[in-house]
Amino acid sequence: MNININKVKISVTIPRENVEEVRKAVCEAGAGIIGNYTYCTTSTRTIGTFIPSDEAHPYIGNNNKLEFVEEEKLEFVCDIDKVKKVISKLREVHPYEEPAIDIIPLIDESYFN
């Protein structure tokens, strides 16, 4: 079986106050296009947890202390040839030192008979 991957789904968690800035940045970099539509994203409210190490420089919270943060998980599709540019722009505007980014390969529905 040989499958060509042309698109991915990218998801990232973001503090709620920063979601619109990140959404705008990734869509302007070329993500979120589905057919004749642009800025196609979805977001889900969530609670993120983390403990920053001594070496971390946390945007929210304190080193060595468990933090609970109201976040949104922003999801969008992206053409494979735009992923590097989109991720670079995402990291540029995301407030976290180490954003949690998932890149999931998508199989085009035309692959299935």
N, CA, C and O atoms as a printed pandas DataFrame, in Angstrom:
     atom_number atom_name residue_name chain_id  residue_number  x_coord  y_coord  z_coord
0              1         N          MET        A               1    0.843   -1.174    0.000
1              2        CA          MET        A               1    0.000    0.000    0.000
2              3         C          MET        A               1    0.893    1.243    0.000
3              4         O          MET        A               1    1.764    1.392    0.857
4              5         N          ASN        A               2    0.669    2.119   -0.955
5              6        CA          ASN        A               2    1.432    3.359   -1.064
6              7         C          ASN        A               2    0.464    4.532   -1.001
7              8         O          ASN        A               2   -0.366    4.710   -1.893
8              9         N          ILE        A               3    0.574    5.323    0.045
9             10        CA          ILE        A               3   -0.344    6.447    0.252
10            11         C          ILE        A               3    0.449    7.750    0.181
11            12         O          ILE        A               3    1.448    7.921    0.879
12            13         N          ASN        A               4   -0.004    8.648   -0.657
13            14        CA          ASN        A               4    0.598    9.980   -0.717
14            15         C          ASN        A               4   -0.119   10.887    0.273
15            16         O          ASN        A               4   -1.348   10.961    0.285
16            17         N          ILE        A               5    0.648   11.570    1.095
17            18        CA          ILE        A               5    0.079   12.512    2.061
18            19         C          ILE        A               5    0.227   13.914    1.492
19            20         O          ILE        A               5    1.342   14.384    1.268
20            21         N          ASN        A               6   -0.903   14.586    1.256
21            22        CA          ASN        A               6   -0.901   15.945    0.717
22            23         C          ASN        A               6   -1.287   16.994    1.750
23            24         O          ASN        A               6   -0.977   18.176    1.599
24            25         N          LYS        A               7   -1.967   16.549    2.800
25            26        CA          LYS        A               7   -2.426   17.470    3.843
26            27         C          LYS        A               7   -2.167   16.871    5.220
27            28         O          LYS        A               7   -2.065   15.656    5.385
28            29         N          VAL        A               8   -2.065   17.757    6.196
29            30        CA          VAL        A               8   -1.976   17.354    7.593
30            31         C          VAL        A               8   -3.003   18.143    8.389
31            32         O          VAL        A               8   -3.505   19.174    7.944
32            33         N          LYS        A               9   -3.299   17.633    9.570
33            34        CA          LYS        A               9   -4.075   18.404   10.536
34            35         C          LYS        A               9   -3.103   18.788   11.639
35            36         O          LYS        A               9   -2.386   17.942   12.173
36            37         N          ILE        A              10   -3.088   20.051   11.970
37            38        CA          ILE        A              10   -2.219   20.559   13.034
38            39         C          ILE        A              10   -3.102   20.974   14.196
39            40         O          ILE        A              10   -4.112   21.652   14.010
40            41         N          SER        A              11   -2.717   20.566   15.389
41            42        CA          SER        A              11   -3.418   21.029   16.588
42            43         C          SER        A              11   -2.392   21.573   17.571
43            44         O          SER        A              11   -1.267   21.082   17.668
44            45         N          VAL        A              12   -2.812   22.593   18.288
45            46        CA          VAL        A              12   -1.935   23.242   19.263
46            47         C          VAL        A              12   -2.796   23.802   20.389
47            48         O          VAL        A              12   -3.887   24.319   20.148
48            49         N          THR        A              13   -2.300   23.698   21.620
49            50        CA          THR        A              13   -3.006   24.298   22.747
50            51         C          THR        A              13   -2.425   25.674   23.015
51            52         O          THR        A              13   -1.218   25.899   22.924
52            53         N          ILE        A              14   -3.339   26.598   23.353
53            54        CA          ILE        A              14   -2.982   28.021   23.465
54            55         C          ILE        A              14   -3.749   28.619   24.648
55            56         O          ILE        A              14   -4.913   28.274   24.852
56            57         N          PRO        A              15   -3.130   29.503   25.429
57            58        CA          PRO        A              15   -3.911   30.219   26.441
58            59         C          PRO        A              15   -5.074   30.950   25.740
59            60         O          PRO        A              15   -4.892   31.509   24.659
60            61         N          ARG        A              16   -6.229   30.943   26.340
61            62        CA          ARG        A              16   -7.426   31.475   25.684
62            63         C          ARG        A              16   -7.247   32.899   25.185
63            64         O          ARG        A              16   -7.792   33.259   24.141
64            65         N          GLU        A              17   -6.500   33.709   25.905
65            66        CA          GLU        A              17   -6.346   35.117   25.495
66            67         C          GLU        A              17   -5.475   35.285   24.246
67            68         O          GLU        A              17   -5.417   36.379   23.686
68            69         N          ASN        A              18   -4.800   34.228   23.803
69            70        CA          ASN        A              18   -3.899   34.316   22.650
70            71         C          ASN        A              18   -4.416   33.585   21.410
71            72         O          ASN        A              18   -3.741   33.566   20.381
72            73         N          VAL        A              19   -5.591   32.990   21.495
73            74        CA          VAL        A              19   -6.086   32.143   20.401
74            75         C          VAL        A              19   -6.252   32.923   19.101
75            76         O          VAL        A              19   -5.807   32.459   18.051
76            77         N          GLU        A              20   -6.870   34.074   19.144
77            78        CA          GLU        A              20   -7.138   34.811   17.900
78            79         C          GLU        A              20   -5.851   35.242   17.203
79            80         O          GLU        A              20   -5.791   35.240   15.973
80            81         N          GLU        A              21   -4.837   35.606   17.953
81            82        CA          GLU        A              21   -3.552   35.986   17.365
82            83         C          GLU        A              21   -2.913   34.801   16.644
83            84         O          GLU        A              21   -2.385   34.951   15.542
84            85         N          VAL        A              22   -2.962   33.630   17.266
85            86        CA          VAL        A              22   -2.383   32.428   16.649
86            87         C          VAL        A              22   -3.214   32.012   15.438
87            88         O          VAL        A              22   -2.655   31.671   14.396
88            89         N          ARG        A              23   -4.540   32.034   15.563
89            90        CA          ARG        A              23   -5.419   31.666   14.443
90            91         C          ARG        A              23   -5.119   32.543   13.223
91            92         O          ARG        A              23   -4.961   32.038   12.111
92            93         N          LYS        A              24   -5.044   33.829   13.437
93            94        CA          LYS        A              24   -4.768   34.765   12.341
94            95         C          LYS        A              24   -3.405   34.472   11.704
95            96         O          LYS        A              24   -3.280   34.458   10.479
96            97         N          ALA        A              25   -2.404   34.243   12.523
97            98        CA          ALA        A              25   -1.045   34.013   12.023
98            99         C          ALA        A              25   -0.964   32.759   11.157
99           100         O          ALA        A              25   -0.385   32.797   10.071
100          101         N          VAL        A              26   -1.538   31.644   11.623
101          102        CA          VAL        A              26   -1.427   30.405   10.852
102          103         C          VAL        A              26   -2.256   30.458    9.585
103          104         O          VAL        A              26   -1.846   29.927    8.553
104          105         N          CYS        A              27   -3.416   31.090    9.648
105          106        CA          CYS        A              27   -4.251   31.199    8.446
106          107         C          CYS        A              27   -3.623   32.136    7.424
107          108         O          CYS        A              27   -3.690   31.870    6.224
108          109         N          GLU        A              28   -3.023   33.213    7.872
109          110        CA          GLU        A              28   -2.341   34.112    6.939
110          111         C          GLU        A              28   -1.092   33.469    6.351
111          112         O          GLU        A              28   -0.631   33.874    5.284
112          113         N          ALA        A              29   -0.537   32.466    7.039
113          114        CA          ALA        A              29    0.627   31.739    6.521
114          115         C          ALA        A              29    0.220   30.626    5.553
115          116         O          ALA        A              29    1.085   29.966    4.977
116          117         N          GLY        A              30   -1.092   30.412    5.367
117          118        CA          GLY        A              30   -1.556   29.445    4.378
118          119         C          GLY        A              30   -2.293   28.240    4.903
119          120         O          GLY        A              30   -2.669   27.372    4.116
120          121         N          ALA        A              31   -2.519   28.146    6.199
121          122        CA          ALA        A              31   -3.267   27.015    6.764
122          123         C          ALA        A              31   -4.765   27.337    6.769
123          124         O          ALA        A              31   -5.174   28.473    6.530
124          125         N          GLY        A              32   -5.566   26.312    7.046
125          126        CA          GLY        A              32   -7.002   26.521    7.209
126          127         C          GLY        A              32   -7.775   26.693    5.913
127          128         O          GLY        A              32   -8.833   27.322    5.905
128          129         N          ILE        A              33   -7.266   26.145    4.817
129          130        CA          ILE        A              33   -7.966   26.241    3.531
130          131         C          ILE        A              33   -8.627   24.902    3.229
131          132         O          ILE        A              33   -7.969   23.863    3.178
132          133         N          ILE        A              34   -9.942   24.948    3.030
133          134        CA          ILE        A              34  -10.713   23.766    2.636
134          135         C          ILE        A              34  -11.563   24.177    1.438
135          136         O          ILE        A              34  -12.529   24.929    1.577
136          137         N          GLY        A              35  -11.191   23.674    0.258
137          138        CA          GLY        A              35  -11.923   24.038   -0.955
138          139         C          GLY        A              35  -11.886   25.536   -1.187
139          140         O          GLY        A              35  -10.811   26.131   -1.267
140          141         N          ASN        A              36  -13.060   26.148   -1.294
141          142        CA          ASN        A              36  -13.177   27.587   -1.538
142          143         C          ASN        A              36  -13.289   28.404   -0.259
143          144         O          ASN        A              36  -13.704   29.563   -0.299
144          145         N          TYR        A              37  -12.921   27.810    0.880
145          146        CA          TYR        A              37  -13.041   28.471    2.171
146          147         C          TYR        A              37  -11.668   28.661    2.802
147          148         O          TYR        A              37  -10.800   27.794    2.698
148          149         N          THR        A              38  -11.482   29.798    3.454
149          150        CA          THR        A              38  -10.249   30.068    4.189
150          151         C          THR        A              38  -10.594   30.285    5.659
151          152         O          THR        A              38  -11.765   30.390    6.024
152          153         N          TYR        A              39   -9.565   30.350    6.493
153          154        CA          TYR        A              39   -9.726   30.527    7.944
154          155         C          TYR        A              39  -10.569   29.411    8.551
155          156         O          TYR        A              39  -11.290   29.640    9.523
156          157         N          CYS        A              40  -10.486   28.207    7.989
157          158        CA          CYS        A              40  -11.227   27.059    8.520
158          159         C          CYS        A              40  -10.454   26.480    9.703
159          160         O          CYS        A              40   -9.407   25.858    9.525
160          161         N          THR        A              41  -10.967   26.684   10.886
161          162        CA          THR        A              41  -10.354   26.160   12.102
162          163         C          THR        A              41  -11.463   25.697   13.032
163          164         O          THR        A              41  -12.637   26.004   12.826
164          165         N          THR        A              42  -11.078   24.969   14.039
165          166        CA          THR        A              42  -11.995   24.628   15.113
166          167         C          THR        A              42  -11.218   24.721   16.415
167          168         O          THR        A              42  -10.009   24.492   16.446
168          169         N          SER        A              43  -11.916   25.058   17.483
169          170        CA          SER        A              43  -11.228   25.100   18.769
170          171         C          SER        A              43  -12.119   24.523   19.856
171          172         O          SER        A              43  -13.346   24.609   19.807
172          173         N          THR        A              44  -11.461   23.939   20.825
173          174        CA          THR        A              44  -12.128   23.297   21.953
174          175         C          THR        A              44  -11.489   23.799   23.235
175          176         O          THR        A              44  -10.265   23.819   23.364
176          177         N          ARG        A              45  -12.316   24.198   24.171
177          178        CA          ARG        A              45  -11.784   24.629   25.470
178          179         C          ARG        A              45  -11.289   23.428   26.242
179          180         O          ARG        A              45  -11.901   22.360   26.234
180          181         N          THR        A              46  -10.166   23.627   26.910
181          182        CA          THR        A              46   -9.542   22.530   27.643
182          183         C          THR        A              46   -8.760   23.088   28.827
183          184         O          THR        A              46   -8.565   24.299   28.933
184          185         N          ILE        A              47   -8.323   22.224   29.693
185          186        CA          ILE        A              47   -7.457   22.611   30.811
186          187         C          ILE        A              47   -6.112   21.930   30.584
187          188         O          ILE        A              47   -6.039   20.703   30.509
188          189         N          GLY        A              48   -5.057   22.716   30.475
189          190        CA          GLY        A              48   -3.712   22.177   30.312
190          191         C          GLY        A              48   -2.986   22.157   31.645
191          192         O          GLY        A              48   -3.219   23.007   32.504
192          193         N          THR        A              49   -2.110   21.185   31.809
193          194        CA          THR        A              49   -1.295   21.106   33.025
194          195         C          THR        A              49    0.164   20.954   32.650
195          196         O          THR        A              49    0.497   20.386   31.610
196          197         N          PHE        A              50    1.028   21.466   33.504
197          198        CA          PHE        A              50    2.472   21.345   33.289
198          199         C          PHE        A              50    3.210   21.781   34.543
199          200         O          PHE        A              50    2.678   22.510   35.381
200          201         N          ILE        A              51    4.453   21.315   34.652
201          202        CA          ILE        A              51    5.362   21.761   35.713
202          203         C          ILE        A              51    6.624   22.266   35.023
203          204         O          ILE        A              51    7.367   21.467   34.453
204          205         N          PRO        A              52    6.885   23.572   35.061
205          206        CA          PRO        A              52    8.118   24.094   34.472
206          207         C          PRO        A              52    9.336   23.680   35.309
207          208         O          PRO        A              52    9.312   23.759   36.537
208          209         N          SER        A              53   10.391   23.242   34.632
209          210        CA          SER        A              53   11.623   22.871   35.335
210          211         C          SER        A              53   12.374   24.125   35.773
211          212         O          SER        A              53   11.956   25.246   35.485
212          213         N          ASP        A              54   13.485   23.921   36.471
213          214        CA          ASP        A              54   14.325   25.055   36.886
214          215         C          ASP        A              54   14.842   25.853   35.691
215          216         O          ASP        A              54   15.032   27.065   35.792
216          217         N          GLU        A              55   15.070   25.180   34.560
217          218        CA          GLU        A              55   15.629   25.829   33.379
218          219         C          GLU        A              55   14.571   26.528   32.518
219          220         O          GLU        A              55   14.912   27.287   31.611
220          221         N          ALA        A              56   13.303   26.274   32.798
221          222        CA          ALA        A              56   12.217   26.835   31.985
222          223         C          ALA        A              56   12.003   28.315   32.295
223          224         O          ALA        A              56   12.360   28.808   33.365
224          225         N          HIS        A              57   11.412   28.998   31.329
225          226        CA          HIS        A              57   11.016   30.400   31.471
226          227         C          HIS        A              57    9.530   30.479   31.141
227          228         O          HIS        A              57    9.156   30.917   30.053
228          229         N          PRO        A              58    8.677   30.053   32.080
229          230        CA          PRO        A              58    7.249   29.918   31.768
230          231         C          PRO        A              58    6.548   31.253   31.523
231          232         O          PRO        A              58    6.793   32.245   32.210
232          233         N          TYR        A              59    5.674   31.243   30.526
233          234        CA          TYR        A              59    4.804   32.389   30.228
234          235         C          TYR        A              59    3.765   32.541   31.333
235          236         O          TYR        A              59    3.403   33.651   31.723
236          237         N          ILE        A              60    3.297   31.397   31.824
237          238        CA          ILE        A              60    2.312   31.340   32.908
238          239         C          ILE        A              60    2.877   30.434   33.992
239          240         O          ILE        A              60    3.444   29.384   33.691
240          241         N          GLY        A              61    2.726   30.828   35.236
241          242        CA          GLY        A              61    3.086   29.954   36.347
242          243         C          GLY        A              61    4.497   30.131   36.854
243          244         O          GLY        A              61    5.216   31.056   36.474
244          245         N          ASN        A              62    4.869   29.210   37.729
245          246        CA          ASN        A              62    6.158   29.264   38.414
246          247         C          ASN        A              62    6.912   27.959   38.241
247          248         O          ASN        A              62    6.312   26.895   38.088
248          249         N          ASN        A              63    8.232   28.053   38.267
249          250        CA          ASN        A              63    9.077   26.871   38.142
250          251         C          ASN        A              63    8.779   25.881   39.272
251          252         O          ASN        A              63    8.546   26.264   40.419
252          253         N          ASN        A              64    8.794   24.600   38.908
253          254        CA          ASN        A              64    8.625   23.488   39.849
254          255         C          ASN        A              64    7.282   23.485   40.568
255          256         O          ASN        A              64    7.167   22.919   41.655
256          257         N          LYS        A              65    6.272   24.103   39.980
257          258        CA          LYS        A              65    4.935   24.121   40.575
258          259         C          LYS        A              65    3.930   23.685   39.513
259          260         O          LYS        A              65    3.932   24.214   38.401
260          261         N          LEU        A              66    3.073   22.724   39.850
261          262        CA          LEU        A              66    2.047   22.252   38.934
262          263         C          LEU        A              66    1.082   23.387   38.617
263          264         O          LEU        A              66    0.537   24.033   39.513
264          265         N          GLU        A              67    0.885   23.614   37.319
265          266        CA          GLU        A              67   -0.007   24.678   36.860
266          267         C          GLU        A              67   -1.202   24.079   36.129
267          268         O          GLU        A              67   -1.070   23.069   35.437
268          269         N          PHE        A              68   -2.350   24.693   36.281
269          270        CA          PHE        A              68   -3.571   24.363   35.551
270          271         C          PHE        A              68   -3.961   25.626   34.791
271          272         O          PHE        A              68   -4.149   26.682   35.396
272          273         N          VAL        A              69   -4.082   25.526   33.473
273          274        CA          VAL        A              69   -4.328   26.706   32.641
274          275         C          VAL        A              69   -5.523   26.469   31.735
275          276         O          VAL        A              69   -5.614   25.434   31.075
276          277         N          GLU        A              70   -6.451   27.439   31.702
277          278        CA          GLU        A              70   -7.544   27.386   30.741
278          279         C          GLU        A              70   -6.969   27.678   29.366
279          280         O          GLU        A              70   -6.422   28.754   29.122
280          281         N          GLU        A              71   -7.099   26.708   28.472
281          282        CA          GLU        A              71   -6.540   26.822   27.133
282          283         C          GLU        A              71   -7.614   26.475   26.108
283          284         O          GLU        A              71   -8.702   26.013   26.453
284          285         N          GLU        A              72   -7.285   26.707   24.850
285          286        CA          GLU        A              72   -8.070   26.195   23.741
286          287         C          GLU        A              72   -7.144   25.377   22.871
287          288         O          GLU        A              72   -5.985   25.733   22.659
288          289         N          LYS        A              73   -7.683   24.260   22.363
289          290        CA          LYS        A              73   -6.947   23.472   21.380
290          291         C          LYS        A              73   -7.442   23.930   20.024
291          292         O          LYS        A              73   -8.605   23.723   19.678
292          293         N          LEU        A              74   -6.562   24.551   19.255
293          294        CA          LEU        A              74   -6.877   25.045   17.921
294          295         C          LEU        A              74   -6.445   23.992   16.915
295          296         O          LEU        A              74   -5.319   23.500   16.972
296          297         N          GLU        A              75   -7.342   23.642   15.987
297          298        CA          GLU        A              75   -7.049   22.637   14.967
298          299         C          GLU        A              75   -7.346   23.207   13.589
299          300         O          GLU        A              75   -8.290   23.976   13.409
300          301         N          PHE        A              76   -6.515   22.814   12.608
301          302        CA          PHE        A              76   -6.695   23.292   11.244
302          303         C          PHE        A              76   -5.937   22.380   10.292
303          304         O          PHE        A              76   -4.992   21.700   10.691
304          305         N          VAL        A              77   -6.354   22.371    9.036
305          306        CA          VAL        A              77   -5.656   21.584    8.021
306          307         C          VAL        A              77   -4.603   22.458    7.357
307          308         O          VAL        A              77   -4.655   23.687    7.408
308          309         N          CYS        A              78   -3.644   21.779    6.732
309          310        CA          CYS        A              78   -2.552   22.501    6.086
310          311         C          CYS        A              78   -1.988   21.637    4.965
311          312         O          CYS        A              78   -1.764   20.441    5.148
312          313         N          ASP        A              79   -1.760   22.245    3.807
313          314        CA          ASP        A              79   -1.076   21.540    2.727
314          315         C          ASP        A              79    0.333   21.209    3.182
315          316         O          ASP        A              79    0.973   21.996    3.880
316          317         N          ILE        A              80    0.810   20.048    2.785
317          318        CA          ILE        A              80    2.111   19.541    3.230
318          319         C          ILE        A              80    3.242   20.515    2.887
319          320         O          ILE        A              80    4.203   20.638    3.646
320          321         N          ASP        A              81    3.132   21.201    1.758
321          322        CA          ASP        A              81    4.210   22.100    1.343
322          323         C          ASP        A              81    4.215   23.427    2.106
323          324         O          ASP        A              81    5.126   24.236    1.929
324          325         N          LYS        A              82    3.207   23.657    2.953
325          326        CA          LYS        A              82    3.146   24.894    3.747
326          327         C          LYS        A              82    3.404   24.659    5.231
327          328         O          LYS        A              82    3.417   25.609    6.015
328          329         N          VAL        A              83    3.608   23.405    5.624
329          330        CA          VAL        A              83    3.724   23.069    7.047
330          331         C          VAL        A              83    4.866   23.820    7.719
331          332         O          VAL        A              83    4.666   24.412    8.780
332          333         N          LYS        A              84    6.052   23.811    7.130
333          334        CA          LYS        A              84    7.212   24.488    7.756
334          335         C          LYS        A              84    6.924   25.962    7.999
335          336         O          LYS        A              84    7.204   26.480    9.080
336          337         N          LYS        A              85    6.365   26.642    7.000
337          338        CA          LYS        A              85    6.051   28.069    7.120
338          339         C          LYS        A              85    4.995   28.308    8.202
339          340         O          LYS        A              85    5.124   29.225    9.012
340          341         N          VAL        A              86    3.959   27.482    8.208
341          342        CA          VAL        A              86    2.878   27.636    9.185
342          343         C          VAL        A              86    3.387   27.389   10.603
343          344         O          VAL        A              86    3.082   28.164   11.510
344          345         N          ILE        A              87    4.157   26.322   10.807
345          346        CA          ILE        A              87    4.695   26.027   12.138
346          347         C          ILE        A              87    5.651   27.123   12.590
347          348         O          ILE        A              87    5.653   27.503   13.761
348          349         N          SER        A              88    6.447   27.622   11.684
349          350        CA          SER        A              88    7.368   28.709   12.025
350          351         C          SER        A              88    6.587   29.943   12.490
351          352         O          SER        A              88    6.954   30.566   13.486
352          353         N          LYS        A              89    5.527   30.293   11.783
353          354        CA          LYS        A              89    4.712   31.451   12.159
354          355         C          LYS        A              89    3.987   31.186   13.483
355          356         O          LYS        A              89    3.873   32.079   14.322
356          357         N          LEU        A              90    3.502   29.959   13.662
357          358        CA          LEU        A              90    2.837   29.588   14.906
358          359         C          LEU        A              90    3.781   29.802   16.093
359          360         O          LEU        A              90    3.408   30.422   17.089
360          361         N          ARG        A              91    5.002   29.284   15.975
361          362        CA          ARG        A              91    5.981   29.431   17.064
362          363         C          ARG        A              91    6.354   30.897   17.306
363          364         O          ARG        A              91    6.641   31.288   18.437
364          365         N          GLU        A              92    6.349   31.687   16.264
365          366        CA          GLU        A              92    6.697   33.110   16.383
366          367         C          GLU        A              92    5.692   33.875   17.240
367          368         O          GLU        A              92    6.078   34.761   18.003
368          369         N          VAL        A              93    4.406   33.541   17.121
369          370        CA          VAL        A              93    3.378   34.301   17.844
370          371         C          VAL        A              93    2.862   33.601   19.096
371          372         O          VAL        A              93    2.232   34.236   19.942
372          373         N          HIS        A              94    3.122   32.294   19.227
373          374        CA          HIS        A              94    2.639   31.554   20.400
374          375         C          HIS        A              94    3.401   32.023   21.636
375          376         O          HIS        A              94    4.623   32.169   21.585
376          377         N          PRO        A              95    2.702   32.262   22.744
377          378        CA          PRO        A              95    3.394   32.778   23.932
378          379         C          PRO        A              95    4.231   31.747   24.688
379          380         O          PRO        A              95    5.129   32.127   25.439
380          381         N          TYR        A              96    3.958   30.456   24.508
381          382        CA          TYR        A              96    4.680   29.447   25.270
382          383         C          TYR        A              96    6.082   29.217   24.724
383          384         O          TYR        A              96    6.321   29.287   23.518
384          385         N          GLU        A              97    6.984   28.946   25.627
385          386        CA          GLU        A              97    8.357   28.578   25.285
386          387         C          GLU        A              97    8.389   27.273   24.491
387          388         O          GLU        A              97    9.180   27.130   23.558
388          389         N          GLU        A              98    7.528   26.319   24.861
389          390        CA          GLU        A              98    7.443   25.009   24.207
390          391         C          GLU        A              98    5.978   24.668   23.929
391          392         O          GLU        A              98    5.371   23.924   24.699
392          393         N          PRO        A              99    5.395   25.196   22.844
393          394        CA          PRO        A              99    3.994   24.864   22.571
394          395         C          PRO        A              99    3.824   23.384   22.233
395          396         O          PRO        A              99    4.695   22.773   21.615
396          397         N          ALA        A             100    2.696   22.822   22.645
397          398        CA          ALA        A             100    2.371   21.425   22.348
398          399         C          ALA        A             100    1.712   21.379   20.969
399          400         O          ALA        A             100    0.549   21.750   20.818
400          401         N          ILE        A             101    2.460   20.923   19.970
401          402        CA          ILE        A             101    1.999   20.905   18.584
402          403         C          ILE        A             101    1.909   19.456   18.110
403          404         O          ILE        A             101    2.869   18.697   18.237
404          405         N          ASP        A             102    0.759   19.076   17.567
405          406        CA          ASP        A             102    0.584   17.768   16.941
406          407         C          ASP        A             102    0.417   17.974   15.441
407          408         O          ASP        A             102   -0.322   18.859   15.012
408          409         N          ILE        A             103    1.100   17.161   14.647
409          410        CA          ILE        A             103    0.956   17.187   13.189
410          411         C          ILE        A             103    0.524   15.789   12.767
411          412         O          ILE        A             103    1.276   14.825   12.913
412          413         N          ILE        A             104   -0.687   15.689   12.245
413          414        CA          ILE        A             104   -1.288   14.404   11.923
414          415         C          ILE        A             104   -1.464   14.294   10.407
415          416         O          ILE        A             104   -2.148   15.126    9.810
416          417         N          PRO        A             105   -0.857   13.280    9.769
417          418        CA          PRO        A             105   -1.041   13.118    8.328
418          419         C          PRO        A             105   -2.487   12.736    8.005
419          420         O          PRO        A             105   -3.109   11.958    8.729
420          421         N          LEU        A             106   -3.008   13.288    6.922
421          422        CA          LEU        A             106   -4.377   13.005    6.507
422          423         C          LEU        A             106   -4.379   12.231    5.200
423          424         O          LEU        A             106   -3.606   12.528    4.289
424          425         N          ILE        A             107   -5.244   11.246    5.116
425          426        CA          ILE        A             107   -5.427   10.482    3.886
426          427         C          ILE        A             107   -6.616   11.095    3.152
427          428         O          ILE        A             107   -7.696   11.243    3.724
428          429         N          ASP        A             108   -6.415   11.448    1.886
429          430        CA          ASP        A             108   -7.494   12.018    1.086
430          431         C          ASP        A             108   -8.592   10.983    0.896
431          432         O          ASP        A             108   -8.309    9.807    0.667
432          433         N          GLU        A             109   -9.843   11.418    0.990
433          434        CA          GLU        A             109  -10.955   10.475    0.889
434          435         C          GLU        A             109  -11.007    9.796   -0.483
435          436         O          GLU        A             109  -11.601    8.724   -0.601
436          437         N          SER        A             110  -10.411   10.378   -1.510
437          438        CA          SER        A             110  -10.393    9.747   -2.833
438          439         C          SER        A             110   -9.560    8.462   -2.845
439          440         O          SER        A             110   -9.682    7.657   -3.768
440          441         N          TYR        A             111   -8.726    8.266   -1.842
441          442        CA          TYR        A             111   -7.922    7.048   -1.731
442          443         C          TYR        A             111   -8.820    5.824   -1.519
443          444         O          TYR        A             111   -8.504    4.722   -1.967
444          445         N          PHE        A             112   -9.931    6.036   -0.836
445          446        CA          PHE        A             112  -10.832    4.937   -0.504
446          447         C          PHE        A             112  -11.825    4.717   -1.638
447          448         O          PHE        A             112  -12.463    5.661   -2.105
448          449         N          ASN        A             113  -11.953    3.468   -2.079
449          450        CA          ASN        A             113  -12.863    3.149   -3.194
450          451         C          ASN        A             113  -14.296    3.093   -2.749
451          452         O          ASN        A             113  -15.185    2.838   -3.561
